[in-house]
Amino acid sequence: MVIFSNAKINIGLYVMDKRPDGYHNIESLIVPIALYDVLELHHSTAGDRFKVWGMELPDADNLCIKAVDLLREDYPQIGPVDSYLIKNIPSGAGLAGGSSNASFMLQGLSDLFGLGLKGDTLKKYASQLGSDCPFFIDNQPQLARGRGVDLSPFPLDLKAYTLVLVKPEFAISTREAYQALRLDQESRSLEYDLKRPLEEWREAISNDFEIALTPRFPKIGEIKQSLYDAGALYASMTGAGSVVYGLFETPPETSLFHEFGQVYLSRFL
């Protein structure tokens, strides 16, 4: 079984306040994009085996392994699995590659062993693996609230636009991003802002992590400006960084951005 595990970007990310459980309340639009890792699953005759290409991934940090262990607790009929993962989605980038892998692992295990798990059941397990994981069960534009797992479909079609992703040489950990954050108590509504014409998003929609991290990582601001200079209608850092993306009506010359790091030409799903 071969599964294509896609990335996501955030359009707007407002961090509201800290919750009693230690998480933060957020509001963000999460959108799936065409940048993929490849996950291959097979029945095994020699116990669980997991191999990764393209990235060093210790077992203790591997959400795919955690997904197998989590689901097997309730479904002991899940037998030994050979898992192979080819990583194309960069880590520490705000693209949720690891979360995507874990969610698609849950769905793949359900199919491989005939469990018939769907929708809310899969989301229940996904939410135990990480705040970004439940999004990939429905894998459509969704407005995320609360700690990021309160999801509601959002009618937004951006398939006509080209997406350019620029990954600088540095990565940013989620912990580092939250440490840099200064909470803004100003009342804001991303849902309202997203209904503005796309041409107004540049002034209306922001990412609180980008605002907090740009002084420490000025390349973020330089990449964003270069995307606008190349004709982007909207540009922003995604998630807690470090990837910065731009939306274009026509594909730009990607060589314009090579000085900043890795460049990916993508589209919305």
Rosetta silent file (secondary structure, phi, psi, omega in degrees, C-alpha in Angstrom):
SEQUENCE: MVIFSNAKINIGLYVMDKRPDGYHNIESLIVPIALYDVLELHHSTAGDRFKVWGMELPDADNLCIKAVDLLREDYPQIGPVDSYLIKNIPSGAGLAGGSSNASFMLQGLSDLFGLGLKGDTLKKYASQLGSDCPFFIDNQPQLARGRGVDLSPFPLDLKAYTLVLVKPEFAISTREAYQALRLDQESRSLEYDLKRPLEEWREAISNDFEIALTPRFPKIGEIKQSLYDAGALYASMTGAGSVVYGLFETPPETSLFHEFGQVYLSRFL
SCORE:     score description
SCORE:     0.000 S_00000001
   1 L     0.000  124.765  179.007    0.000    0.000    0.000 S_00000001
   2 E  -112.303  130.203 -176.449    1.435    3.364   -1.078 S_00000001
   3 E  -126.484  133.352  175.729    0.120    6.573    0.497 S_00000001
   4 E   -98.709  115.923 -171.952    0.959   10.150   -0.455 S_00000001
   5 E  -103.642  105.670 -171.119    1.111   12.220    2.723 S_00000001
   6 E   -88.346  163.312  176.871    0.707   15.920    1.906 S_00000001
   7 E   -90.068  179.428  175.332    1.770   19.088    3.706 S_00000001
   8 E  -139.535  161.812  165.862   -0.307   22.068    4.810 S_00000001
   9 E  -126.536  160.843  172.587    0.083   25.805    5.172 S_00000001
  10 E  -103.472  131.909  169.400   -1.557   28.275    7.528 S_00000001
  11 E  -106.828  106.426 -172.642   -3.231   31.376    6.161 S_00000001
  12 E    76.098  137.794  174.377   -3.312   33.675    9.154 S_00000001
  13 E  -151.370  104.282 -179.121   -2.453   32.469   12.640 S_00000001
  14 E  -103.911  123.819  177.480   -3.778   34.405   15.607 S_00000001
  15 E  -101.046  118.674 -170.026   -2.664   33.277   19.062 S_00000001
  16 E   -87.972  -64.855 -175.528   -5.229   34.395   21.614 S_00000001
  17 E  -159.808  169.376  179.505   -4.301   33.324   25.139 S_00000001
  18 E   -91.342  136.927 -176.549   -2.843   30.477   27.183 S_00000001
  19 L   -90.600  161.454  176.593   -5.226   27.784   28.368 S_00000001
  20 L   -59.386  -26.074 -179.285   -5.308   26.078   31.782 S_00000001
  21 L   -84.390    4.045  177.636   -4.041   22.875   30.108 S_00000001
  22 L    94.912  -16.837  175.774   -0.870   24.649   28.958 S_00000001
  23 L   -80.965  173.004  175.899   -1.859   24.940   25.307 S_00000001
  24 E  -111.619  145.907  169.978   -2.753   28.224   23.590 S_00000001
  25 E   -78.577  132.285 -178.994   -6.052   29.159   21.981 S_00000001
  26 E  -130.777  168.885  166.574   -5.515   29.943   18.322 S_00000001
  27 E  -139.931  125.265 -177.087   -7.428   30.804   15.183 S_00000001
  28 E  -156.974  144.885  170.657   -5.962   29.791   11.832 S_00000001
  29 E   -92.813  123.942  179.270   -7.025   28.660    8.385 S_00000001
  30 E  -108.227  131.484 -174.344   -5.256   25.417    7.482 S_00000001
  31 E  -130.966  131.533  178.492   -5.085   24.475    3.806 S_00000001
  32 E   -75.894  145.100 -179.387   -3.702   21.262    2.230 S_00000001
  33 E  -131.933  163.353 -176.004   -1.025   21.644   -0.445 S_00000001
  34 E   -89.428   69.830  168.814    0.638   19.464   -3.071 S_00000001
  35 E  -135.466  122.001 -164.211    3.949   18.708   -1.386 S_00000001
  36 E  -124.948  141.846  155.913    4.205   15.049   -0.435 S_00000001
  37 E   -92.961  161.119  179.127    6.034   12.478    1.625 S_00000001
  38 E  -118.894  124.751 -179.055    5.557    8.872    0.499 S_00000001
  39 E  -117.265  126.159  179.530    4.484    6.215    3.002 S_00000001
  40 E  -120.161  129.555 -177.105    4.477    2.534    2.069 S_00000001
  41 E  -123.170  138.804  175.749    2.888   -0.120    4.303 S_00000001
  42 E  -142.999  152.859  168.086    3.005   -3.916    4.070 S_00000001
  43 E   -62.825  141.449 -177.959    2.150   -6.866    6.270 S_00000001
  44 L  -116.005  148.466  174.615    5.344   -8.115    7.925 S_00000001
  45 L  -106.524    5.328 -174.476    6.465  -11.607    8.868 S_00000001
  46 L  -135.068   35.590 -179.957    9.302  -10.370   11.091 S_00000001
  47 L    81.132  173.278  179.572    7.785   -7.855   13.505 S_00000001
  48 L   -66.162  133.272  173.888    7.403   -4.107   13.037 S_00000001
  49 E  -135.485  135.849 -178.139   10.087   -2.521   10.891 S_00000001
  50 E  -133.909  127.163  179.896   10.308    1.169   10.022 S_00000001
  51 E  -130.355  137.550 -177.835   12.772    2.762    7.617 S_00000001
  52 E  -121.290  137.184  171.713   13.081    6.440    6.666 S_00000001
  53 E  -116.867  141.350  173.799   14.825    8.028    3.696 S_00000001
  54 L    97.157   -4.210 -178.432   15.605   11.734    3.388 S_00000001
  55 L  -166.725  142.509  170.822   15.799   12.638    7.077 S_00000001
  56 L   -77.437  123.498 -175.360   17.261   11.447   10.364 S_00000001
  57 L  -138.619   94.129  179.079   14.261   10.485   12.473 S_00000001
  58 L   -59.289  144.155 -178.793   14.883    8.835   15.879 S_00000001
  59 H   -55.311  -36.170 -176.929   12.261    6.265   16.856 S_00000001
  60 H   -64.806  -23.890 -179.025   11.429    8.228   20.020 S_00000001
  61 H  -103.560    4.107 -171.672   10.351   11.208   17.892 S_00000001
  62 L   -88.166  108.758 -178.145    8.630    9.229   15.165 S_00000001
  63 H   -68.024  -24.950  177.412    4.903    9.932   15.140 S_00000001
  64 H   -65.498  -43.491  177.338    4.301    7.069   12.711 S_00000001
  65 H   -63.575  -41.003  177.784    5.601    4.558   15.246 S_00000001
  66 H   -63.538  -35.086  178.589    3.498    6.235   17.926 S_00000001
  67 H   -64.593  -42.108  177.745    0.456    5.959   15.641 S_00000001
  68 H   -61.820  -48.147 -178.268    0.961    2.197   15.282 S_00000001
  69 H   -62.797  -41.364 -178.435    1.349    1.735   19.039 S_00000001
  70 H   -63.689  -48.269 -176.537   -1.666    3.929   19.814 S_00000001
  71 H   -70.320  -34.078 -178.754   -4.048    2.179   17.433 S_00000001
  72 H   -67.269  -25.998  177.219   -2.827   -1.293   18.372 S_00000001
  73 H   -58.038  -37.769 -178.827   -3.797   -0.676   22.022 S_00000001
  74 H   -98.272  -18.403 -177.786   -7.472   -0.736   20.969 S_00000001
  75 L  -129.983   78.304 -177.189   -7.154   -2.983   17.910 S_00000001
  76 L   -63.820  -11.590  176.778   -4.827   -5.889   18.771 S_00000001
  77 L   -71.463   -7.589  174.249   -5.657   -7.458   15.406 S_00000001
  78 L   -70.220  110.736 -178.003   -3.150   -5.020   13.909 S_00000001
  79 L   -84.929 -171.828  179.128   -0.304   -7.366   13.095 S_00000001
  80 L   -60.683  144.143 -174.990    3.364   -6.648   12.355 S_00000001
  81 E  -131.033  133.594  166.161    3.918   -3.902    9.781 S_00000001
  82 E   -93.272  123.429 -177.933    6.747   -3.016    7.428 S_00000001
  83 E  -124.688  133.214  178.363    6.709    0.780    6.994 S_00000001
  84 E  -128.253  130.024 -176.174    8.833    2.818    4.604 S_00000001
  85 E  -126.843  121.942  173.873    8.802    6.613    4.597 S_00000001
  86 E  -102.817  116.482 -175.214   10.394    8.863    1.971 S_00000001
  87 L   -92.949  121.109  171.625   10.657   12.402    3.354 S_00000001
  88 L  -116.657  -26.288 -179.780   10.299   15.355    0.990 S_00000001
  89 L   -79.072  120.952 -178.809    8.525   17.754    3.366 S_00000001
  90 L   -67.294  151.743  179.155   11.160   19.649    5.388 S_00000001
  91 L   -94.331  163.912 -178.145   10.965   19.567    9.178 S_00000001
  92 L    59.264   33.397 -169.883   10.890   22.580   11.484 S_00000001
  93 L  -120.290  -11.870 -176.208    9.169   24.377    8.644 S_00000001
  94 L    84.202   15.450 -177.978    5.532   24.858    9.682 S_00000001
  95 L  -103.108   -4.927  174.857    4.308   22.387    7.058 S_00000001
  96 L    60.633   37.886  179.317    3.258   19.636    9.518 S_00000001
  97 H   -60.668  -44.946  179.242    5.000   16.842    7.642 S_00000001
  98 H   -64.503  -39.263  178.111    5.307   14.634   10.724 S_00000001
  99 H   -65.762  -39.970  176.664    1.687   15.222   11.691 S_00000001
 100 H   -62.174  -46.622  178.723    0.586   14.364    8.172 S_00000001
 101 H   -55.722  -44.767 -178.331    2.614   11.140    8.229 S_00000001
 102 H   -64.257  -42.924 -178.966    0.999   10.098   11.516 S_00000001
 103 H   -66.718  -41.760  178.643   -2.537   10.800   10.313 S_00000001
 104 H   -72.006  -26.630  172.745   -2.055    8.953    7.049 S_00000001
 105 H   -63.300  -45.126  177.079   -0.465    6.093    8.992 S_00000001
 106 H   -57.131  -46.959 -178.865   -3.681    5.798   11.034 S_00000001
 107 H   -66.850  -38.547  179.028   -5.762    5.737    7.856 S_00000001
 108 H   -65.751  -41.112  177.680   -3.389    3.287    6.185 S_00000001
 109 H   -63.025  -40.150  178.393   -3.472    0.875    9.119 S_00000001
 110 H   -60.596  -42.499  179.840   -7.266    0.984    9.108 S_00000001
 111 H   -71.900  -42.578 -175.499   -7.316    0.060    5.418 S_00000001
 112 H   -64.126  -35.716 -176.953   -4.509   -2.517    5.624 S_00000001
 113 L  -108.106   12.073  173.803   -6.152   -4.429    8.470 S_00000001
 114 L    63.245   37.713 -177.464   -9.784   -3.826    7.479 S_00000001
 115 L   -79.922  -24.516  178.515  -10.710   -1.830   10.592 S_00000001
 116 L    69.397   27.072 -178.312  -13.138    0.455    8.757 S_00000001
 117 L   -77.181  137.627 -177.902  -12.246    3.512   10.843 S_00000001
 118 L  -136.419  168.864  165.659  -13.621    6.813    9.565 S_00000001
 119 H    33.485 -115.996 -172.842  -14.065   10.483   10.389 S_00000001
 120 H   -61.648  -32.822  178.860  -14.485   11.281   14.061 S_00000001
 121 H   -64.791  -45.592  177.568  -12.974    7.974   15.207 S_00000001
 122 H   -64.415  -38.420  179.746   -9.765    8.644   13.303 S_00000001
 123 H   -64.348  -34.028  178.777   -9.724   12.245   14.542 S_00000001
 124 H   -60.766  -45.307  178.584   -9.955   11.000   18.131 S_00000001
 125 H   -70.684  -40.645 -178.575   -6.742    9.029   17.701 S_00000001
 126 H   -60.575  -38.757 -178.111   -5.089   11.747   15.621 S_00000001
 127 H   -65.693  -22.517  177.456   -5.689   14.365   18.318 S_00000001
 128 H   -79.004  -13.295 -179.004   -3.713   12.209   20.754 S_00000001
 129 H   -96.119  -24.116  179.835   -0.696   12.367   18.456 S_00000001
 130 L   166.422  155.228 -175.133   -0.562   16.141   17.932 S_00000001
 131 L   -64.936  -29.295 -179.465   -2.609   19.283   17.429 S_00000001
 132 L   -83.710  -13.859 -171.189   -2.010   19.343   13.649 S_00000001
 133 L   -66.238  -44.442 -176.064   -2.879   15.675   13.113 S_00000001
 134 L   -59.183  -29.133 -179.344   -6.719   15.753   13.015 S_00000001
 135 H   -53.602  -39.249 -171.736   -6.685   18.222   10.111 S_00000001
 136 H   -76.910   -5.167  176.222   -5.336   15.587    7.737 S_00000001
 137 H   -70.414  -48.634  175.335   -8.261   13.222    8.280 S_00000001
 138 H   -86.072  -32.491  172.139  -10.626   15.405    6.215 S_00000001
 139 L    55.737   51.498  177.591   -7.700   17.121    4.425 S_00000001
 140 L  -142.329  164.478  178.633   -9.621   20.155    3.201 S_00000001
 141 L   -55.354  125.002 -177.719   -9.500   23.899    4.036 S_00000001
 142 E  -140.828  142.296  174.437  -10.550   24.175    7.675 S_00000001
 143 E   -87.432  122.764 -177.986  -10.687   26.915   10.268 S_00000001
 144 E  -102.897  133.241  177.971   -8.875   25.749   13.395 S_00000001
 145 E  -133.155 -177.514 -176.900   -9.744   27.112   16.817 S_00000001
 146 E    63.823 -135.504  177.702   -9.077   26.202   20.442 S_00000001
 147 L   -85.169   10.617  176.268   -5.728   24.416   20.698 S_00000001
 148 L   109.519   -4.023 -177.521   -5.976   23.756   16.974 S_00000001
 149 L  -105.840   -3.546  174.107   -8.143   20.631   16.965 S_00000001
 150 E   -87.403   99.544 -169.567  -11.547   22.348   16.858 S_00000001
 151 E  -112.045  139.692  174.022  -11.975   22.245   13.092 S_00000001
 152 E  -138.877  135.680 -179.268  -14.726   23.497   10.815 S_00000001
 153 E   -57.902  143.038  179.556  -14.747   23.399    6.994 S_00000001
 154 L  -127.154  122.829 -174.728  -14.109   26.773    5.369 S_00000001
 155 L   -76.061   91.338  179.917  -15.315   27.411    1.801 S_00000001
 156 L  -140.895  122.080 -179.303  -12.182   28.721    0.105 S_00000001
 157 L  -114.433  109.714 -179.477  -10.957   27.651   -3.329 S_00000001
 158 L  -113.032   17.908 -173.640   -7.399   28.734   -4.139 S_00000001
 159 L   -64.798  -17.492  179.927   -6.691   26.111   -6.802 S_00000001
 160 L   -77.262  -11.091 -174.069   -6.254   28.801   -9.470 S_00000001
 161 L  -102.340  147.743  172.310   -3.141   30.148   -7.722 S_00000001
 162 E   -88.411  142.956 -178.599    0.450   28.954   -7.793 S_00000001
 163 E  -116.260  126.130  174.662    2.156   28.509   -4.450 S_00000001
 164 E  -111.346  127.062  178.716    5.867   29.152   -3.923 S_00000001
 165 E  -112.744  132.054  177.640    7.454   27.877   -0.703 S_00000001
 166 E  -120.524  120.004 -179.432   10.866   29.061    0.443 S_00000001
 167 E  -107.674  107.155  177.472   12.628   27.091    3.188 S_00000001
 168 E   -67.091  172.019 -174.975   15.615   28.940    4.674 S_00000001
 169 L   -68.104  -21.608 -178.241   18.596   27.014    6.001 S_00000001
 170 L   -95.542  152.437  172.702   17.412   27.288    9.595 S_00000001
 171 L  -110.267  159.947  178.933   14.540   25.434   11.260 S_00000001
 172 L  -127.662  124.082  177.377   12.394   26.729   14.109 S_00000001
 173 L   -78.198  153.459  178.459   11.102   24.472   16.856 S_00000001
 174 H   -60.470  -39.577  179.143    7.568   24.959   18.132 S_00000001
 175 H   -61.118  -44.465  179.381    8.935   25.556   21.629 S_00000001
 176 H   -61.486  -40.053 -179.275   11.263   28.272   20.339 S_00000001
 177 H   -64.578  -44.060 -179.639    8.389   29.924   18.488 S_00000001
 178 H   -68.700  -31.977  178.094    6.139   30.037   21.545 S_00000001
 179 H   -66.026  -30.307 -179.907    8.961   31.393   23.698 S_00000001
 180 H   -81.390  -14.746 -171.974    9.313   34.332   21.299 S_00000001
 181 L   -71.874  140.300  170.540    5.586   35.026   21.264 S_00000001
 182 L  -119.412  113.833 -173.059    4.039   38.063   22.911 S_00000001
 183 L   -67.295  134.842  179.305    0.321   37.550   23.332 S_00000001
 184 L  -107.193  119.297 -176.830   -1.895   40.255   21.854 S_00000001
 185 L   -85.766    1.899  178.745   -5.192   40.675   23.653 S_00000001
 186 L   -61.144  137.559  179.612   -6.680   42.720   20.808 S_00000001
 187 L   -74.578  123.809 -179.229   -9.971   41.252   19.598 S_00000001
 188 L  -137.684  154.355  177.107   -9.556   39.829   16.084 S_00000001
 189 L  -132.574  105.571  177.675  -11.559   37.583   13.785 S_00000001
 190 H   -65.519  -38.166  179.679   -9.663   35.644   11.145 S_00000001
 191 H   -56.070  -42.074  177.829  -12.926   34.287    9.762 S_00000001
 192 H   -66.397  -45.526 -176.834  -14.014   37.874    9.050 S_00000001
 193 H   -63.577  -34.765 -178.649  -10.633   38.845    7.580 S_00000001
 194 H   -68.040  -18.392  179.478  -10.590   35.850    5.218 S_00000001
 195 L   -83.801   -4.675  174.086  -13.801   37.078    3.589 S_00000001
 196 L   -70.754  158.947  172.461  -12.003   40.182    2.357 S_00000001
 197 L   -58.024  146.146 -176.403  -10.786   40.234   -1.274 S_00000001
 198 H   -56.004  -32.421 -179.720   -7.453   38.440   -1.587 S_00000001
 199 H   -63.184  -18.762 -179.685   -5.806   41.734   -2.558 S_00000001
 200 H   -94.962   -7.254 -176.831   -6.556   43.007    0.972 S_00000001
 201 H   -62.001  -33.259 -176.452   -5.052   40.030    2.814 S_00000001
 202 H   -55.203  -39.986 -178.725   -1.583   41.597    2.803 S_00000001
 203 H   -91.790  -22.901 -170.205   -2.701   44.307    5.209 S_00000001
 204 H   -97.416  -30.586 -169.541   -5.452   42.396    7.010 S_00000001
 205 L  -116.775  129.233 -176.647   -4.121   38.885    7.750 S_00000001
 206 L  -134.608  170.108  174.702   -0.979   38.104    9.735 S_00000001
 207 E  -118.066  115.791 -176.381    0.829   35.282   11.514 S_00000001
 208 H   -60.309  -32.308  177.966    1.623   36.114   15.144 S_00000001
 209 H   -67.864  -38.870  178.128    4.638   33.782   15.095 S_00000001
 210 H   -60.465  -44.922  179.498    6.057   35.580   12.068 S_00000001
 211 H   -60.367  -41.414 -177.240    5.756   38.924   13.849 S_00000001
 212 H   -74.047  -32.877 -171.590    7.494   37.507   16.940 S_00000001
 213 H   -93.815  -22.094 -176.147   10.266   35.630   15.120 S_00000001
 214 L   -58.460  -39.959  176.725   11.266   38.045   12.343 S_00000001
 215 L   -60.070  -32.969  179.857   13.468   40.218   14.626 S_00000001
 216 L   -82.205  -31.701 -179.700   15.401   37.066   15.605 S_00000001
 217 L  -126.010   78.646 -174.737   15.407   35.623   12.077 S_00000001
 218 L   -60.790  -19.980  177.345   15.470   38.608    9.675 S_00000001
 219 H   -58.454  -29.883  178.286   15.668   36.254    6.677 S_00000001
 220 H   -57.701  -48.703  179.124   11.944   35.622    7.189 S_00000001
 221 H   -65.614  -37.035  179.510   11.209   39.252    6.376 S_00000001
 222 H   -65.936  -42.342  178.161   13.671   39.271    3.477 S_00000001
 223 H   -63.305  -45.495 -178.965   12.063   36.203    1.902 S_00000001
 224 H   -59.156  -44.674  179.908    8.596   37.659    2.333 S_00000001
 225 H   -65.044  -37.865  179.341    9.607   40.924    0.674 S_00000001
 226 H   -64.746  -34.828  176.891   11.257   39.057   -2.208 S_00000001
 227 H   -66.299  -43.541  176.638    8.004   37.163   -2.810 S_00000001
 228 H   -64.623  -40.625  179.184    6.047   40.407   -2.932 S_00000001
 229 H   -61.605  -29.287 -179.732    8.680   41.957   -5.216 S_00000001
 230 L   -85.416   -1.224  175.378    8.185   38.993   -7.570 S_00000001
 231 L   108.957   11.296  178.814    4.440   39.632   -7.738 S_00000001
 232 L   -61.620  139.328  174.603    2.910   37.606   -4.912 S_00000001
 233 L   -78.470  -31.517  178.181   -0.641   38.615   -4.047 S_00000001
 234 E  -151.137  140.825  177.802   -0.122   37.418   -0.480 S_00000001
 235 E  -141.393  146.585 -177.410    2.919   36.155    1.409 S_00000001
 236 E  -165.807  158.771  165.278    3.375   34.861    4.939 S_00000001
 237 E   -75.866  148.266  177.440    5.275   32.484    7.157 S_00000001
 238 L  -103.372  141.549  178.170    3.348   29.270    7.760 S_00000001
 239 L    54.337 -137.422  176.678    2.693   27.837   11.212 S_00000001
 240 L   -93.213   17.070  174.680    5.556   28.421   13.619 S_00000001
 241 L    85.077  171.507   18.991    7.984   28.611   10.684 S_00000001
 242 L  -109.851    2.963 -179.591   10.401   28.648    9.071 S_00000001
 243 L   -67.732  138.676  172.625    8.906   28.297    5.565 S_00000001
 244 E  -117.036  135.467 -176.270    7.599   31.473    3.946 S_00000001
 245 E  -122.841  160.669  174.440    5.142   31.123    1.054 S_00000001
 246 E  -136.428  143.349  175.823    3.667   33.330   -1.628 S_00000001
 247 E   -99.485  128.516 -176.633    0.458   33.102   -3.681 S_00000001
 248 E  -127.364  145.150  173.620    0.873   33.967   -7.367 S_00000001
 249 L   -74.179  -35.748  175.251   -1.533   34.290  -10.282 S_00000001
 250 L  -129.564  146.286 -176.899    1.212   33.033  -12.621 S_00000001
 251 L   -61.679  130.401  176.520    4.295   31.007  -11.625 S_00000001
 252 L   -83.112  172.738  173.894    7.335   33.224  -10.980 S_00000001
 253 L   -76.174  111.640 -172.811   10.924   32.389  -11.859 S_00000001
 254 H   -67.053  -19.527  178.777   11.968   30.279   -8.870 S_00000001
 255 H   -62.691  -17.770  178.115   15.646   31.184   -9.323 S_00000001
 256 H   -62.289  -21.912 -171.715   14.738   34.547   -7.773 S_00000001
 257 H  -113.156   -0.296 -174.287   14.561   32.844   -4.378 S_00000001
 258 H   -62.971  -26.614 -179.951   17.426   30.323   -4.477 S_00000001
 259 H   -64.251  -19.348 -176.045   19.710   32.595   -2.455 S_00000001
 260 H   -91.676  -16.958 -178.449   17.420   32.074    0.546 S_00000001
 261 E   143.318 -147.888 -179.549   17.399   28.269    0.593 S_00000001
 262 E   -76.177  141.117 -179.401   15.228   25.476   -0.802 S_00000001
 263 E  -123.479  132.611  179.427   12.414   26.504   -3.142 S_00000001
 264 E  -124.366  129.754  173.152    9.292   24.440   -3.825 S_00000001
 265 E   -97.274  124.203 -172.520    6.697   25.158   -6.507 S_00000001
 266 E  -140.750 -172.066  178.448    3.352   23.810   -5.358 S_00000001
 267 E  -151.562  168.563  178.190   -0.410   24.228   -5.566 S_00000001
 268 E   -88.156  145.521  178.453   -3.461   23.999   -3.360 S_00000001
 269 L   -93.415    0.000    0.000   -5.435   20.745   -3.094 S_00000001
